Amino acid sequence: MSVTSWGRQAHRFLRQRGALEHLVDLGKVCHQDGRSMWTAGASRCFTHEGTTLRSEGVRTRGWGARNAFGNLQTRSSRSVPHHQQHYRYTIYQEHNSDDEAIRSVVVKENGSIPAKPAPEGEEKLPKAKHAHSKGTQIVCTLGPATRTVDTILPLLQKGMNVARLNFSHGSYEYHAESLLALRQACEVGGRLCGVMLDTRGPEVRTGKLRNGQPVTYQIGQTITITGDYSVVGDQDTIAISYPQLCETVEIGSRILMADGTFLLEVTAIDYAARTVKCQALNTAKVGELKNCNLPGAIVDLPVLTDKDRRDLLWGIENSVDFIAVSFVRTARDVATVRSFLDANGGRWIKIIAKIENQQGLDNVQSIIETADGVMVARGDLGMELKVEHMFAAQKQIIAQCNRAGKPVITATQMLESMCWSPRPTRAEATDVANAVLDGTDAVMLSGETAKGNFAGEAVRIMASICEEAEKCSTPTQPELSGGVRPTRLPPGPLSGHVPAPEPHRTHGEPLSVIEALSSSAAFLAGVLGVKCIVVLAANGKAARLIAKYRPNVPVVVGVVPRRRRDSVGFKDRYTSGHTVARQLLLTRGLVPVVIPPLSDPKQLDGDEEEAGAAKRLLHETIKYARDLGLIQSGEQVVTMYNVELKGAVIRVVPCP
């Protein structure tokens, strides 16, 4: 197989779930000099067909290269133009029979080639460069300022746990390049990082303007708003992408445009002409294609647009971990997205419901029960609600997610001034700390990392604020806490009075056996004063339940690879270990690690062998916690394992 034109026309089949790297079977030899790529192995062959490389056969272990190629080729046959910045890294990975990477080494393209991987069982767990805090997670948006290995790597090193791809902007080629750079940065830094695809959703936007130039509208001016999106706007007319405008608004309704910088009030509705007359309540300069909000209105739009469906297919194809669904209004919306993902092979993907309007807030309890997590999307939600109600809505959503044990993200303008300033404002720092004290699982940076001048510093400061706030919310440190506990809202129309989780009951019903044991593990850790909890996981359910009860110590989660799950009594074999680990990075207090396979390849049967296998896996996970600096040799650790077939075992063991 020949590949012509070094730097211009080499292509890769981006196939592996969880990684974009194209893997070529080692066989005997694999050359990657930009002129030829070939293998003497029999398990994988490649054919050059125009601009596409087709792979056939079964993947074993292999080399993958990301050279300064002019184009890449994805599974969907989209041509991906290479960014001007060249990434010269070679990724070496070995895979087990579950198609899970068990070893990854990245070297410079002109550097030495690493030795062949050690046999299974001789692998050592990856070591992070510094210990984790106990844990509020950080979501960072990738954008123009952070889409190369060199710019993403500092985000990982300073605390990024999940990377967000904003599909309101950018092409598939653009996001494919960002995703590839992220995964290469993870290889270089030896870090896990989840990937979240944020859909554009059924948003309403303003239309085109004459000559494409912004228009300045004056306070008191009468403006005609039409739902005919083909109309070109001018000084007197604005088109929006919502044909049902006349049926949705009423006299006195407010319309917000351009992130709320332009406010209008409806004065008349012309059903025949399908237009509404509005009075401008302030002077503003508005460009074309700006967002538009109808506060308090029930907008008649589907949760998934045609673009969203195409975006979800791209996400499935590129093995993202989370889908953040915009403008979720009911639990039915979440079910619609779940059905689409399941029908198209994306059953492993977790759904994060974004609460962005009054209808979503009204239905938040049923949405939480249906979704895998929730985002408090304060941008659009803040334009839907009165500004004085926003803080209460945030506390309400966080409290209800805490009670349900679902991860919750607090987002939008958390450190907004760091887009242009090296330091946040005092109000922003306090905002982040208050979200942590409220109980949020994760905080999110948007423009700060996507286009800001101080992306890495923003993540560092965010992590530092979270760590200090966590100290203040720790009951075992009275000198710092001052009696602070997760905030509870007073009874009222916004709150519904949602208390924090109680040890033995949820919604008035007895706990499940697994949750009762999980809460007991968290309680035991507090009573004994241990520094760490270790739990084995196949899908992460027990780990999330432990985290629900907010133990004051990190929960290190040893994720068991699929082919070893039989040996410790796990039934779930659908989701790969690396995917489970990345998805756990959205829950507060969890520190996941994928356990390498045991040296003994045969399956173990019987109670004694099953317990022995679990103990060996726990031993490796405890050593990982020790290497992170979370615990020292000789100190006690609370462990929990075997949570599916024959009940759970909670043990207190010394760290080796």
C-alpha positions as CSV (number, residue, x, y, z in Angstrom):
1,M,0.0,0.0,0.0
2,S,1.5,3.3,-1.0
3,V,0.6,6.8,0.3
4,T,1.7,9.6,-2.0
5,S,2.8,13.1,-1.3
6,W,4.3,13.4,2.2
7,G,2.5,16.1,4.1
8,R,-0.4,16.3,1.7
9,Q,-2.2,13.1,0.9
10,A,-1.9,10.5,3.7
11,H,-5.1,9.2,5.2
12,R,-6.1,7.3,8.3
13,F,-9.1,5.1,9.0
14,L,-10.2,6.5,12.3
15,R,-11.8,3.4,13.8
16,Q,-11.1,2.7,17.4
17,R,-13.9,3.5,19.9
18,G,-12.5,6.0,22.4
19,A,-9.5,7.0,20.3
20,L,-9.1,8.6,16.9
21,E,-5.7,7.1,16.3
22,H,-5.4,4.8,13.4
23,L,-3.8,1.5,14.5
24,V,-1.7,-0.5,12.1
25,D,-0.9,-4.2,13.0
26,L,2.6,-4.7,14.1
27,G,3.0,-8.0,12.3
28,K,6.7,-7.9,11.7
29,V,7.4,-4.4,10.4
30,C,5.4,-1.2,9.9
31,H,7.0,1.7,8.1
32,Q,5.8,5.3,8.5
33,D,8.0,7.5,6.5
34,G,5.3,9.5,4.6
35,R,5.9,7.5,1.5
36,S,4.8,4.0,2.5
37,M,2.9,2.3,5.2
38,W,2.9,-1.4,5.2
39,T,2.7,-4.4,7.5
40,A,3.9,-8.0,7.2
41,G,1.2,-9.2,9.6
42,A,-1.7,-11.3,8.3
43,S,-4.4,-9.9,10.6
44,R,-4.8,-6.5,9.0
45,C,-4.4,-5.3,5.4
46,F,-4.9,-1.9,3.8
47,T,-6.0,-0.8,0.4
48,H,-5.4,2.6,-1.1
49,E,-8.5,3.7,-2.9
50,G,-8.3,7.3,-4.1
51,T,-8.4,9.2,-0.9
52,T,-9.5,6.5,1.5
53,L,-7.7,3.7,3.3
54,R,-9.9,0.7,4.0
55,S,-9.1,-1.6,6.9
56,E,-10.0,-5.3,6.9
57,G,-9.5,-8.0,9.5
58,V,-9.2,-8.0,13.2
59,R,-7.2,-5.5,15.2
60,T,-4.6,-6.9,17.6
61,R,-1.9,-4.5,18.7
62,G,-0.2,-1.8,16.7
63,W,1.4,1.4,15.7
64,G,-0.6,4.5,14.9
65,A,0.9,7.7,13.6
66,R,-0.2,11.3,13.5
67,N,2.2,13.0,11.2
68,A,2.1,16.3,9.4
69,F,-0.5,15.0,7.0
70,G,-2.4,17.2,4.7
71,N,-5.6,15.3,5.1
72,L,-7.2,12.7,7.3
73,Q,-10.1,10.4,6.5
74,T,-12.8,9.6,8.9
75,R,-15.3,6.7,8.9
76,S,-17.9,9.0,7.4
77,S,-15.5,9.7,4.5
78,R,-15.3,13.4,5.4
79,S,-12.1,15.1,4.3
80,V,-10.4,16.8,7.3
81,P,-8.1,19.6,6.3
82,H,-5.1,19.7,8.5
83,H,-4.6,22.7,10.7
84,Q,-1.6,24.9,10.1
85,Q,0.0,23.7,13.3
86,H,1.7,20.3,12.7
87,Y,1.6,17.7,15.5
88,R,4.5,15.3,15.3
89,Y,3.7,12.5,17.7
90,T,3.6,8.8,17.3
91,I,1.2,6.8,19.4
92,Y,1.9,3.2,20.4
93,Q,-0.9,1.2,21.9
94,E,-1.5,-2.4,22.8
95,H,-5.1,-3.7,22.9
96,N,-6.6,-6.6,24.7
97,S,-9.4,-8.8,23.4
98,D,-12.0,-6.2,24.5
99,D,-10.4,-3.7,22.1
100,E,-9.4,-1.6,25.1
101,A,-6.0,0.1,25.2
102,I,-4.0,-1.3,28.0
103,R,-0.8,0.6,27.3
104,S,-0.1,3.9,25.5
105,V,3.2,5.5,24.9
106,V,3.8,8.7,22.9
107,V,7.2,9.7,21.6
108,K,8.3,12.5,19.3
109,E,8.2,11.5,15.7
110,N,12.0,11.6,15.4
111,G,12.5,10.1,18.8
112,S,13.4,6.5,19.7
113,I,10.8,3.8,19.3
114,P,9.6,2.3,22.6
115,A,10.2,-1.3,23.3
116,K,7.5,-3.9,22.8
117,P,4.9,-3.8,25.6
118,A,5.4,-6.0,28.6
119,P,3.2,-9.1,28.8
120,E,-0.2,-8.7,30.5
121,G,0.1,-8.6,34.2
122,E,3.5,-6.9,34.2
123,E,1.9,-3.6,33.4
124,K,2.1,-0.9,36.0
125,L,-0.8,1.5,36.6
126,P,-0.3,5.0,35.1
127,K,1.0,7.6,37.5
128,A,-0.4,11.1,37.6
129,K,2.1,14.0,38.1
130,H,0.3,15.3,41.2
131,A,-2.4,14.2,43.6
132,H,-6.0,15.1,42.9
133,S,-8.1,17.2,45.2
134,K,-11.0,15.5,46.8
135,G,-12.9,16.6,44.0
136,T,-15.0,19.1,42.2
137,Q,-14.5,18.3,38.5
138,I,-13.8,20.9,35.8
139,V,-15.3,21.0,32.3
140,C,-13.4,23.1,29.7
141,T,-14.7,24.2,26.3
142,L,-12.2,23.7,23.4
143,G,-12.1,26.5,20.8
144,P,-9.7,28.6,18.7
145,A,-7.4,29.2,21.7
146,T,-7.2,25.5,22.7
147,R,-7.2,23.1,19.7
148,T,-3.6,21.9,19.5
149,V,-1.6,19.5,21.7
150,D,0.5,22.2,23.1
151,T,-2.5,24.3,24.2
152,I,-4.6,21.5,25.5
153,L,-1.9,19.8,27.5
154,P,-1.7,22.6,30.1
155,L,-5.5,22.4,30.6
156,L,-5.1,18.7,31.5
157,Q,-2.2,19.2,33.8
158,K,-3.9,22.0,35.7
159,G,-7.2,20.3,36.2
160,M,-9.4,19.7,33.2
161,N,-11.5,16.5,33.6
162,V,-14.0,16.8,30.7
163,A,-13.5,18.6,27.4
164,R,-16.6,20.3,25.8
165,L,-17.1,20.6,22.0
166,N,-19.6,23.3,21.3
167,F,-21.6,22.3,18.2
168,S,-23.2,25.7,17.9
169,H,-20.1,26.6,16.1
170,G,-17.6,24.9,13.8
171,S,-17.6,22.2,11.1
172,Y,-17.2,18.5,11.6
173,E,-13.7,18.8,10.3
174,Y,-12.9,21.5,12.8
175,H,-14.2,19.4,15.7
176,A,-12.4,16.3,14.4
177,E,-9.1,18.1,14.6
178,S,-9.8,19.4,18.1
179,L,-10.8,15.9,19.3
180,L,-7.7,14.3,17.7
181,A,-5.5,16.9,19.4
182,L,-7.2,16.3,22.8
183,R,-6.7,12.5,22.6
184,Q,-3.0,13.0,21.6
185,A,-2.6,15.4,24.6
186,C,-4.1,12.8,26.9
187,E,-1.5,10.3,25.6
188,V,1.3,12.8,26.1
189,G,0.2,13.7,29.6
190,G,-1.0,10.3,30.7
191,R,-4.4,11.7,31.7
192,L,-8.0,10.6,31.3
193,C,-10.4,13.2,29.9
194,G,-14.0,12.8,29.1
195,V,-15.5,14.3,25.9
196,M,-18.8,16.1,25.9
197,L,-20.7,17.1,22.7
198,D,-22.9,20.1,23.3
199,T,-25.7,20.3,20.8
200,R,-27.0,23.5,19.3
201,G,-30.5,22.6,20.0
202,P,-33.8,24.2,18.9
203,E,-32.7,27.7,19.5
204,V,-34.3,30.8,18.0
205,R,-32.0,33.2,16.1
206,T,-32.3,36.5,14.3
207,G,-32.0,36.5,10.5
208,K,-29.8,38.2,7.9
209,L,-29.4,41.9,7.8
210,R,-29.2,44.1,4.7
211,N,-25.5,44.3,3.5
212,G,-24.7,42.0,6.5
213,Q,-24.0,45.1,8.6
214,P,-25.1,45.6,12.3
215,V,-28.0,47.9,12.9
216,T,-28.4,50.3,15.8
217,Y,-31.9,50.4,17.1
218,Q,-33.0,53.3,19.3
219,I,-35.0,53.2,22.6
220,G,-38.7,53.8,22.0
221,Q,-38.5,52.7,18.3
222,T,-41.2,50.5,16.9
223,I,-39.8,47.4,15.2
224,T,-41.6,44.7,13.3
225,I,-40.6,41.1,14.1
226,T,-41.5,38.4,11.6
227,G,-41.3,34.6,11.8
228,D,-40.5,34.4,8.1
229,Y,-36.8,33.7,8.2
230,S,-36.3,34.5,4.5
231,V,-36.9,38.2,5.2
232,V,-33.8,40.3,5.2
233,G,-33.8,42.6,8.2
234,D,-33.2,46.4,8.3
235,Q,-33.7,49.4,10.5
236,D,-37.4,48.6,11.0
237,T,-37.6,44.8,10.6
238,I,-36.0,41.8,12.3
239,A,-36.6,38.2,11.1
240,I,-36.3,35.3,13.6
241,S,-36.2,31.5,13.0
242,Y,-39.6,30.8,14.7
243,P,-42.7,30.7,12.5
244,Q,-45.0,30.2,15.5
245,L,-44.1,33.6,17.0
246,C,-47.6,35.0,16.9
247,E,-49.1,32.0,18.7
248,T,-46.4,32.0,21.4
249,V,-46.3,35.6,22.5
250,E,-48.9,38.0,23.8
251,I,-49.3,41.7,24.4
252,G,-46.7,42.8,27.0
253,S,-44.4,39.8,26.4
254,R,-40.7,40.5,26.4
255,I,-38.3,39.5,23.6
256,L,-34.5,39.4,24.3
257,M,-31.9,39.4,21.6
258,A,-28.1,39.2,21.4
259,D,-27.5,37.6,24.9
260,G,-30.1,40.0,26.4
261,T,-28.4,43.2,25.3
262,F,-31.4,44.2,23.3
263,L,-34.8,44.1,25.0
264,L,-38.2,44.6,23.3
265,E,-41.8,44.5,24.4
266,V,-44.7,43.2,22.3
267,T,-47.3,45.9,21.6
268,A,-49.4,44.3,18.8
269,I,-49.9,41.0,17.0
270,D,-50.9,40.7,13.3
271,Y,-52.0,37.1,12.8
272,A,-52.7,37.7,9.1
273,A,-49.3,39.1,8.3
274,R,-47.6,36.7,10.8
275,T,-45.8,39.6,12.5
276,V,-45.6,41.3,15.8
277,K,-45.0,44.9,16.6
278,C,-42.5,45.7,19.4
279,Q,-41.1,48.7,21.2
280,A,-37.4,48.9,21.9
281,L,-36.7,49.3,25.6
282,N,-33.1,50.2,25.1
283,T,-30.7,51.4,22.5
284,A,-28.5,48.6,21.1
285,K,-26.4,47.7,18.1
286,V,-27.4,44.2,16.9
287,G,-25.7,42.1,14.2
288,E,-27.2,39.2,12.3
289,L,-27.7,35.6,13.4
290,K,-27.9,36.5,17.1
291,N,-29.7,34.4,19.7
292,C,-33.3,35.3,20.7
293,N,-35.2,34.4,23.9
294,L,-38.9,34.5,24.7
295,P,-39.0,34.5,28.5
296,G,-41.9,32.6,30.0
297,A,-43.2,31.3,26.6
298,I,-43.6,27.7,25.8
299,V,-41.6,27.4,22.5
300,D,-43.0,24.8,20.1
301,L,-39.8,23.3,18.7
302,P,-38.5,19.7,18.7
303,V,-35.7,18.9,21.1
304,L,-33.6,17.5,18.2
305,T,-33.3,19.5,14.9
306,D,-32.0,17.9,11.7
307,K,-28.6,19.3,12.5
308,D,-28.6,17.9,16.0
309,R,-29.3,14.4,14.6
310,R,-26.4,14.7,12.3
311,D,-24.2,15.9,15.2
312,L,-25.3,13.0,17.4
313,L,-24.3,10.5,14.6
314,W,-20.9,12.2,14.5
315,G,-20.6,11.9,18.2
316,I,-21.4,8.2,18.1
317,E,-19.0,7.6,15.3
318,N,-16.2,9.5,17.2
319,S,-17.0,7.8,20.6
320,V,-17.8,10.8,22.7
321,D,-18.7,10.1,26.3
322,F,-21.5,12.7,27.0
323,I,-24.1,14.5,25.0
324,A,-25.2,17.8,26.5
325,V,-28.8,18.3,25.1
326,S,-29.8,22.0,24.8
327,F,-33.1,23.4,25.8
328,V,-34.5,20.3,27.5
329,R,-38.1,21.1,28.6
330,T,-39.6,17.7,29.6
331,A,-38.5,14.2,30.5
332,R,-40.0,13.2,27.1
333,D,-37.2,15.2,25.4
334,V,-34.6,13.2,27.2
335,A,-36.3,10.0,26.2
336,T,-36.3,11.1,22.6
337,V,-32.6,11.6,22.6
338,R,-32.0,8.3,24.4
339,S,-34.1,6.4,21.8
340,F,-32.1,8.1,19.0
341,L,-28.7,7.2,20.5
342,D,-29.7,3.6,21.3
343,A,-31.1,3.1,17.8
344,N,-27.9,4.2,16.2
345,G,-25.4,2.3,18.3
346,G,-24.7,5.0,21.0
347,R,-26.1,3.2,24.1
348,W,-23.0,3.9,26.1
349,I,-23.3,7.7,25.8
350,K,-24.5,9.6,28.9
351,I,-27.1,12.3,28.4
352,I,-26.6,15.7,30.2
353,A,-29.9,17.7,30.2
354,K,-29.3,21.4,30.0
355,I,-31.9,23.4,31.9
356,E,-32.2,26.7,30.0
357,N,-35.9,27.9,30.3
358,Q,-38.8,28.1,32.7
359,Q,-40.5,25.0,31.3
360,G,-37.4,22.9,32.0
361,L,-37.1,24.4,35.5
362,D,-40.8,23.5,36.1
363,N,-40.1,19.9,35.1
364,V,-36.7,19.6,36.5
365,Q,-37.4,16.7,38.9
366,S,-38.7,14.4,36.1
367,I,-35.8,15.5,33.9
368,I,-33.3,14.6,36.6
369,E,-34.9,11.1,37.0
370,T,-34.6,10.5,33.2
371,A,-31.3,12.0,32.3
372,D,-27.8,10.9,33.4
373,G,-26.9,14.3,34.6
374,V,-27.9,18.0,34.4
375,M,-26.3,21.3,33.5
376,V,-27.4,24.5,35.0
377,A,-27.0,26.5,31.8
378,R,-27.1,30.0,33.4
379,G,-26.8,31.9,30.1
380,D,-30.2,31.2,28.5
381,L,-31.8,30.4,31.8
382,G,-30.7,33.7,33.2
383,M,-32.6,35.5,30.4
384,E,-35.7,33.4,31.0
385,L,-35.9,34.2,34.7
386,K,-35.9,37.4,36.6
387,V,-32.3,38.1,37.6
388,E,-33.2,38.0,41.3
389,H,-34.5,34.5,40.9
390,M,-31.4,33.0,39.2
391,F,-29.5,32.2,42.4
392,A,-32.5,30.2,43.8
393,A,-33.0,28.3,40.6
394,Q,-29.3,27.3,40.7
395,K,-29.5,26.1,44.3
396,Q,-32.8,24.2,43.6
397,I,-31.4,22.3,40.6
398,I,-28.1,21.4,42.4
399,A,-30.0,20.2,45.6
400,Q,-32.3,18.0,43.6
401,C,-29.5,16.5,41.6
402,N,-27.6,15.8,44.9
403,R,-30.6,14.1,46.3
404,A,-30.9,11.9,43.2
405,G,-27.2,11.1,43.1
406,K,-26.9,12.6,39.5
407,P,-24.0,14.7,38.5
408,V,-24.7,18.4,38.0
409,I,-22.6,21.0,36.2
410,T,-22.8,24.7,36.9
411,A,-22.0,26.7,33.8
412,T,-21.7,30.1,32.1
413,Q,-19.6,33.2,33.0
414,M,-17.9,31.6,36.0
415,L,-14.6,33.3,35.3
416,E,-15.7,35.4,32.3
417,S,-13.3,38.3,32.9
418,M,-10.4,35.9,32.4
419,C,-11.1,35.9,28.7
420,W,-9.0,39.1,28.7
421,S,-7.6,39.4,32.2
422,P,-5.1,37.2,34.0
423,R,-7.1,37.4,37.2
424,P,-10.9,36.9,37.9
425,T,-13.0,39.4,39.7
426,R,-13.8,38.9,43.3
427,A,-17.5,38.3,42.4
428,E,-16.5,35.5,40.0
429,A,-14.2,33.8,42.5
430,T,-17.1,33.9,45.0
431,D,-19.5,32.6,42.4
432,V,-17.3,29.5,41.8
433,A,-16.9,28.9,45.6
434,N,-20.6,29.2,46.2
435,A,-21.4,26.7,43.5
436,V,-19.0,24.2,45.2
437,L,-20.6,24.9,48.6
438,D,-24.1,24.4,47.1
439,G,-22.9,20.9,46.1
440,T,-22.2,21.1,42.4
441,D,-20.3,18.1,40.9
442,A,-18.5,20.2,38.2
443,V,-18.0,23.8,37.2
444,M,-17.6,24.8,33.5
445,L,-15.4,27.2,31.6
446,S,-16.7,28.4,28.2
447,G,-15.1,31.4,26.5
448,E,-12.4,31.4,29.2
449,T,-10.7,28.4,27.6
450,A,-12.3,28.4,24.1
451,K,-11.1,31.9,23.1
452,G,-9.5,33.5,26.2
453,N,-6.0,34.8,26.5
454,F,-5.4,33.0,29.8
455,A,-6.9,29.5,29.3
456,G,-4.4,27.5,31.3
457,E,-4.4,30.1,34.1
458,A,-8.2,30.1,34.2
459,V,-8.2,26.3,34.8
460,R,-5.5,26.6,37.5
461,I,-7.4,29.4,39.4
462,M,-10.7,27.5,39.0
463,A,-9.1,24.4,40.5
464,S,-7.6,26.4,43.4
465,I,-10.9,28.0,44.2
466,C,-12.7,24.7,44.2
467,E,-10.1,23.1,46.5
468,E,-10.4,26.0,49.0
469,A,-14.2,25.8,48.9
470,E,-14.1,22.0,49.5
471,K,-12.1,22.6,52.7
472,C,-14.8,25.0,53.9
473,S,-17.5,22.4,53.3
474,T,-15.8,19.7,55.2
475,P,-17.5,19.0,58.5
476,T,-14.4,17.4,60.0
477,Q,-12.6,20.7,59.8
478,P,-14.6,23.0,62.1
479,E,-12.0,25.7,62.2
480,L,-12.5,26.2,58.4
481,S,-16.1,25.2,57.9
482,G,-17.8,27.4,60.4
483,G,-20.8,25.0,60.3
484,V,-21.2,25.3,56.5
485,R,-23.4,22.6,55.1
486,P,-25.0,22.1,51.6
487,T,-27.4,25.0,51.1
488,R,-31.1,24.3,51.5
489,L,-33.7,26.6,50.0
490,P,-36.6,27.9,52.1
491,P,-40.0,26.7,51.1
492,G,-41.4,28.7,48.1
493,P,-42.5,28.6,44.5
494,L,-38.9,28.2,43.2
495,S,-37.6,25.7,45.7
496,G,-40.0,23.0,46.6
497,H,-37.7,22.6,49.7
498,V,-35.3,19.9,48.6
499,P,-33.3,18.5,51.6
500,A,-29.9,16.9,51.3
501,P,-29.7,13.1,51.1
502,E,-30.5,11.2,54.3
503,P,-28.5,8.1,55.2
504,H,-31.3,5.5,54.8
505,R,-34.1,6.9,52.7
506,T,-34.7,8.4,49.3
507,H,-38.0,10.0,48.3
508,G,-39.5,8.3,51.4
509,E,-38.7,4.8,50.1
510,P,-36.2,2.3,51.5
511,L,-32.8,2.3,49.8
512,S,-31.7,-0.4,47.5
513,V,-29.2,-2.9,48.9
514,I,-26.4,-1.4,46.8
515,E,-27.2,2.2,47.9
516,A,-27.5,1.2,51.5
517,L,-24.0,-0.4,51.4
518,S,-22.6,2.5,49.5
519,S,-23.9,5.0,52.1
520,S,-22.5,2.7,54.8
521,A,-19.0,2.8,53.1
522,A,-19.1,6.6,53.0
523,F,-20.2,6.7,56.7
524,L,-17.5,4.2,57.7
525,A,-14.8,6.2,56.1
526,G,-15.9,9.2,58.2
527,V,-16.1,7.3,61.4
528,L,-12.7,5.7,61.0
529,G,-11.0,8.8,59.6
530,V,-9.5,7.1,56.6
531,K,-8.0,9.1,53.8
532,C,-9.4,7.1,50.9
533,I,-12.2,4.8,49.7
534,V,-11.5,2.3,47.0
535,V,-14.2,0.6,45.0
536,L,-14.2,-1.7,42.0
537,A,-16.5,-0.9,39.1
538,A,-17.9,-2.2,35.8
539,N,-20.4,0.6,35.1
540,G,-19.6,3.0,37.9
541,K,-23.0,2.8,39.6
542,A,-21.7,1.9,43.1
543,A,-19.0,4.5,42.9
544,R,-21.6,7.2,42.0
545,L,-23.8,6.1,44.9
546,I,-20.8,6.4,47.3
547,A,-20.1,9.9,45.9
548,K,-23.8,10.8,46.4
549,Y,-23.2,10.8,50.2
550,R,-20.3,13.2,49.9
551,P,-17.6,11.4,51.9
552,N,-14.9,13.8,53.0
553,V,-12.2,11.7,51.2
554,P,-11.5,10.8,47.6
555,V,-13.2,7.7,46.1
556,V,-10.6,5.9,43.9
557,V,-12.5,3.8,41.4
558,G,-10.8,0.8,39.9
559,V,-12.6,0.2,36.6
560,V,-12.4,-3.5,35.7
561,P,-11.7,-4.3,32.0
562,R,-14.5,-6.2,30.2
563,R,-12.8,-9.5,29.9
564,R,-11.9,-9.6,33.6
565,R,-15.4,-8.8,34.9
566,D,-16.6,-12.4,35.1
567,S,-13.8,-13.1,37.6
568,V,-15.2,-10.6,40.1
569,G,-18.9,-11.1,39.6
570,F,-19.7,-8.2,37.3
571,K,-22.5,-8.7,34.7
572,D,-22.1,-5.5,32.7
573,R,-19.8,-6.0,29.7
574,Y,-21.2,-3.5,27.2
575,T,-19.2,-0.4,28.0
576,S,-15.4,-0.5,27.8
577,G,-13.4,0.2,30.8
578,H,-11.9,3.4,29.4
579,T,-15.3,4.8,28.6
580,V,-16.6,4.1,32.1
581,A,-13.6,5.8,33.6
582,R,-14.0,8.9,31.5
583,Q,-17.6,9.1,32.4
584,L,-16.9,8.9,36.1
585,L,-14.9,12.1,35.7
586,L,-18.1,14.2,35.9
587,T,-19.0,13.1,39.5
588,R,-17.5,15.0,42.4
589,G,-14.9,13.1,44.5
590,L,-14.3,10.2,42.1
591,V,-10.7,9.4,40.9
592,P,-11.1,6.6,38.3
593,V,-8.3,4.4,36.9
594,V,-8.6,1.5,34.4
595,I,-7.0,-1.6,36.0
596,P,-4.7,-3.5,33.6
597,P,-5.6,-7.2,33.0
598,L,-4.3,-9.8,35.4
599,S,-1.4,-12.0,34.3
600,D,-3.6,-15.1,34.5
601,P,-5.7,-15.1,31.3
602,K,-8.1,-17.9,32.3
603,Q,-11.5,-17.2,33.9
604,L,-11.8,-17.9,37.6
605,D,-14.8,-19.8,39.0
606,G,-16.1,-20.3,42.5
607,D,-16.4,-18.1,45.5
608,E,-12.8,-18.4,46.7
609,E,-11.3,-17.6,43.3
610,E,-13.8,-14.8,42.6
611,A,-12.9,-13.2,46.0
612,G,-9.2,-13.7,45.3
613,A,-9.5,-12.0,41.9
614,A,-11.3,-9.0,43.5
615,K,-8.7,-8.7,46.2
616,R,-5.9,-8.6,43.6
617,L,-7.7,-5.9,41.6
618,L,-8.3,-3.9,44.8
619,H,-4.6,-4.3,45.7
620,E,-3.6,-2.7,42.4
621,T,-6.1,0.2,42.8
622,I,-4.9,0.9,46.3
623,K,-1.3,1.1,45.0
624,Y,-2.5,3.6,42.4
625,A,-4.0,5.7,45.2
626,R,-0.8,5.5,47.1
627,D,1.2,6.6,44.1
628,L,-1.1,9.6,43.7
629,G,-0.3,10.6,47.3
630,L,-3.8,10.1,48.5
631,I,-2.7,7.5,51.1
632,Q,0.5,6.2,52.6
633,S,1.7,2.7,53.3
634,G,0.3,1.3,56.5
635,E,-2.7,3.6,56.6
636,Q,-6.2,2.1,56.5
637,V,-8.5,2.3,53.5
638,V,-12.2,1.4,53.1
639,T,-12.9,-0.9,50.1
640,M,-16.0,-2.1,48.4
641,Y,-16.4,-4.7,45.7
642,N,-18.5,-7.5,44.2
643,V,-21.7,-5.4,43.8
644,E,-23.7,-7.4,41.4
645,L,-23.9,-11.2,41.6
646,K,-23.5,-12.2,45.2
647,G,-23.8,-9.0,47.2
648,A,-21.2,-6.4,48.1
649,V,-18.2,-6.8,50.4
650,I,-17.0,-3.8,52.5
651,R,-13.5,-4.3,54.0
652,V,-11.1,-2.1,55.9
653,V,-7.5,-3.0,54.8
654,P,-4.1,-1.4,55.2
655,C,-2.3,0.2,52.3
656,P,0.6,-1.9,51.2
